[in-house]
Amino acid sequence: MPDYFDSVTSVGALQRRHPVPLHNRNTKLPPGSSWTAEELATFRVVVKATHTRLHPFLQENTEACHDFLSDSAIKELLKPTPDLWGRTENDLVTEYGGLLGQFWAALAEVVPLDHATRVKQNHDIPSSPLGQPTPKRNRTAVDHAGMVNSTTMEIESPSPAQSSSQASSKDHAFVPADEDPSMTREFNTQRLLSCFVRCALYSIPFDNWDKEHRMEVRAPVTATVTMSEGHIIQAEDDGGLRRRTRLEDPSATYPHGYFKRSGEPVYCYDALFEAKRGFGPINNGRPGISDNWLGQMTAEALVGRLARADLYTEQYIFVIAAARSFVCLLCFDISDKYIENIQEEDPTRVLPVTCTSWLDLNDHTERRYAAENIARLVRLVGT
């Protein structure tokens, strides 16, 4: 059967999948990291890929970012990728500063180099071997004996990697803890995404320092929510943006105001990160998103939307997907009416997902659009 992302683009296509209503399923759903086309159909996901470099929703609901794009730090970020051959992170930070230097160092870890010419290979489209699923980090399913409602969620850090049990017949042999290089590539992709978002985020000129909120990059979060009819969703993301709310007005001590550092999950879900070591299937030369990857992001978006439902009802959840040096911005439209309807015996509403095209952070032209998406997103959710 064709991949869900490319085939379920209308209600008719969804109906041909014969989705099992959530009402008829066990209340304990699989962990989000194990979701497949079955869960996508149950939650009535319909993909509306736009293949534009700026996300249409952000373009329609935010002003142009001329001040952001003219910022001196952003101008440096948007220049062609420098020669990174043989450069250490210390060298790059010394030359380009902390934020940009770390981004270039993270990019060098992800994008292959032509060792003969020392030229970075642009538009490298990574994919899994034919017939093999995209490897992913092991994510531990948390077994919650009781129900957890969205205001008392369980938050924890990801479990550390498990050590290898392989033995060596030689003394003093080195055995790496993680023998699968694809896992290293996934962590490198996470780091690249985090560095890039920080470069954009901390260069956004604030024309009004009296704004009520600030945004910052946060660590990964594992959380569980229980829907009103008892269905439990558990998901773990790769980080995201956290909203901090101002508690005190500007003063001599706090010239820009005092902002609460909250660990409450409700402030953690304006934008999520989800990184993979490579793309799923390649269809007609265009990278795709596998059923499992889309399922994972859908579970994370649902957890995020339900987590903040009691505080504010903004229905849009954004996920920044990353594979190697490529990023894609997805928007999940999860309304209150959808949340109520999807739990009924015969649901009719759908969960629309829109996205941008894949943008290569190694290409300075595409990097510009990726940065503008970040700036528009921050301005949208930070107001």
N, C-alpha and C positions, 0 to 999 in steps of 0.2 A: 504494500500500500504506500502511496506517495507520502512524503513528509508532511506533517500537520501544518507547519509554517507556510508552506507553499501551496497547499491544497485546500485548506479550510479558510476560504476568504469570503464566504457568504453564508447566510442562514441555510440555504439549500444544501451547500456542501457539508455543513454541520449535521443536518438531518440525515444525510446519507451515511454518516458514521454511526447512526442509531445510538445516541448517547444514553447511558444509564443515569436516571435522575439521582441527584445527591440524596434525596429522600429515601431511595431504595438501597443505599450503600451502608456499610458498617460505619458507625460513628467515628471509629479510629481509622483515619485514612493513612496511607503509606507516608513516610517522611517525604518532604518536598524534593529531596535529592533523588528519590526513586519514582517520581511522577512520570507518566508516559502519556501517549495519545489518549488512553482511556480516561485519565483524570482531566486532561484538557477538554475532552468532549463532555464529560460530566459537568464541568464548570462553564461549558458553552462558550469557549474561547473562539473568537473569530478574528483572524489576522487581516489587517488592512495596511500592508506595506506601501509606503509612499515612494521610497527610493530617491528622496530628496536629501540634500546635504544638511539643510536646516530642518528641524522638526516643525511641521506645519502648525501644531498647537502653540509652540513657543513663539513662532513667527507672528501668529495672529494675536497673541495675548501679551506680548512684551514689545517695548520700543527698540529701535535699532541701537546697536552697541558701539556707536562711533567713538565715544570717549574711551571705552575699553580697548578697542582695536588700535587707538592712537597712544596708549600708555607705553612708556619706554620699555618696561619689562616685557610686555606682550609683543612688542615689535621684535625684540630679541628672540622670543619663543617662536615667532612666525617666520624667521629667516630660514633659508635652506639648511638642512642638517649638516653640521660641520664634520670634518674628518675625525672619526672617533677611534681610528686604528691605533692600538697600543696606548691609549690614554687611560690613566687611572681615574677613579672617582675624585681623588684628592686634586689631581691636575684640573679636572673639569670644574670642580667647585671653586678652586682658586681663580680660574679664568672667568667663569660665568656667574659666580655667586651660588649660594646654597640651593635655592629652589631649582633654578635652571640647570645648574651643574649636576644635580642629582637626577633630573629628568634625562639629560643626555647619557649619563652613566647607565640608567635603567634601560634606555632605548638600545644601547650598545649590547646589553645582555640578551635582548630579545630578537633583534634583527640580524640575520647572518651577514657576514662580510666576505667579499671576494678577496681572498688572501693574496692573489696575484696583483690586483690593481688597487687594493685597499679602498674600494668603492662599495658603499652599502647597497645591498640588493633591494631596490624598491619593488613594491607590489608583490611581495612574496605571499602567495595564497596558501597557508598551511591547511592541511586536512588530515583526517585519520586514514590509516591504511584501508584499502578497499575492503568493505564488509566488516570493518571493526568499529565499535562505538568510540566516541571521543573519550579518552581517559579522564577521570575526574578524581579529585581528592576524596578520600573516604570521609563521610560525614556521619557522625554518630547519632542515631535516632534516640531521643530521650523518651523513656517510658514513664509517662505521668499516670499514676494510679487514679488520681481524681481529676475532675474537670477544672480547667483554668480559664477564668473569663478574661476578656481583653484588658481589664484594668489591673490585673494581678498576674502579669506574664512572667514566665521563667526566663531569665537572661543569664547567659554564661558564655565564657570564651570557648573557641574551638578546642577540641581535644588535641594534645600534642601528637605528632606522628609516632607510629608504633615502630619500635626498633626491629631490625632484621634479626631473624633467628638462624640465619645461614652460618655455618661454621667453616673454618678454613683449616686445611691440613698443615699449613706452615705457621711457624711462630711469628709474632709481630706483624701479621698480615692486617691490612686495613680493609674493613668491610663497611661501606657507607650505610647509614641508617635507612636511607631511602634509595633503593636500587633502581627505581624507575625514573629515567631522566625526564619523562613527560611531567612528573610532579614538580620537578625543579622549574621547568618551563612555565607551569601554571603559576607558581609563586612569583616568578619573574614578571609575568603578565600582570598580576595583582599589583606588584610594586610599581610597574610602569604606569598603570592607570592611576594609582594614588598620587604619584609624583606629578603627572600631567594635570590632574584636577587641582592639586595644590597650586601649581604654577598659575593656572587660570583664576582660581578662587581668590588668592591673596593679591592679585593684581587688579581686581575690579575696583574702579574708582567709585567711592560712595559719595554722591552729591549731597546726601543728607545723613550726617552722622547721628541724627536723632532717631533713626529707624529702630523699631521695636525688637528686631531679631538680627542675629548674626548666624552665619552658616560656617561649619568647619567639617573637615574629614574625620570620620570616626572609625573605630576598629570593627571587625566582623561581629555579628550578633546572631546567636541562636535563640529562637523564641517559639512559643507555642500559644495558640489562641483556641478558644472554644466558641463556636458559633452559637447563636441563640437556640438552635434545635439540637445542640449537643455534638455536632461534628467537630473533630479536633484536627487542626492543621499545624504541622511543625515544619519549620524551615530555618536554614542557616545561610546567610549571605556572606559576601566577601568584603564587607565594609559599606560605606555610604556617606551621606551628609547628615550631620546632626544640627538641629536648630537650637540656638541658645536665646532665651528670652530675657529682655532687660528688666531688672528689678529696681534699679535706681537711675535717676537722671544724671547727666554729666555733672561732675564736680571737680574740685581741685585734685582730689585723690584719684577719681576715675573720670578723666577728661572726655571719654566716649561713653560713659555710663557703665554700670555694673551688670554683667550678664551671668545668669545662673548656669552653672555647669551641672546639667541634669543627666542622670543615668536612666531616667524613665523612658521606656520604649516609645512612648507617644511622640517624642521629639526626634526619633532616630530614623524615620521612614519617609522623608520627603524625596530622597533619591537613594537607590541602592546600587551596589557594584556586584557584578557577577562575572568572574574571569574563567577562561578555559585556556588550555595550552595550545589549542588549535580549533579550527572550524569543524563543523560537522560535514555533511555531504556537500560536494561541489556540483551544482546543477547548471549545465550550459555555460560553464566558466564563471558562474556567480556563486559566491559562498552562501551556504544555508545555515539554518539553526535547527539542530536535531530536536526530536520530540522531547527527549529527556531534558535538554537544556531549556527549552521553552517551558516545560513543566516545572522545572526548578524555579525559574523566574516568576512564573504565575503564582506558585505557592508563596514565594517571598512577598510578592505584591499584595496578595490577599491577607497575609499576616500583618503587613504594614498598614493596610487600609483599616483592618479591624482593630488594630492596636490603638489607633488614634480616633476611632469613631466616637468615643464619648467626649472628646475635647473639641474637635472641629471636623467638619464633614466635607472638606475638600476631597473630591472623588478621584483625582488623578494621582497615580503613583508612577514615578519614573525609575527605570532601571538602565544603568549604563553597562552594556555587555562588552567584554573585551576578549579578543583572541589574538595572541601574539601582539603585533603592533597596531592592530585594527580595533576600532571602537564603533559601537552602534547604540543609538539612544532609542529606547522603547518606552511607550506610554500606555499604562493600563487604566482604562476608564471604568472604575468600580463605584457605581452609584449606590445610594442607600436603597433605592427601589430594586436594584439588581440583587443586593445582599439578601433582601427579604424574599424576592421571587425565586432565587436559585435554590432555596430550601423547601419550596412547595412541592407537592406531588407531581405537578405537570408544569415545570418552569417554561417560560417563553422568552425571557430577556437573555441577551448575550453579553459577554465580556469583550468589548472591542480592544484590540491591541494595535497600535500604530507605531511605526519605526522609521528611522532614517536609513539611508544607505550605509554601507560599511565605509569608515573613514580611516585612512592610513596615517598614523602619527609620525611615520617616517617621511611623509610627503608634506612639505611646508604649506602647499595649497590646501590640502585636506585637513591639515592640522589647524588651519585658520577657522574652518567651519566647525571642527570639533570644539575649539576653544569658545567660539561664539555660542554654541549650544549650551555649554557650561555656564557662561555668563548670563544668558537669558533665563536658564533654569534657576540660577541662584537669585536673580532679581524677581522671578515669579514667586518663589516660595519664601523668600526672605522679607517680603513686604508686610 
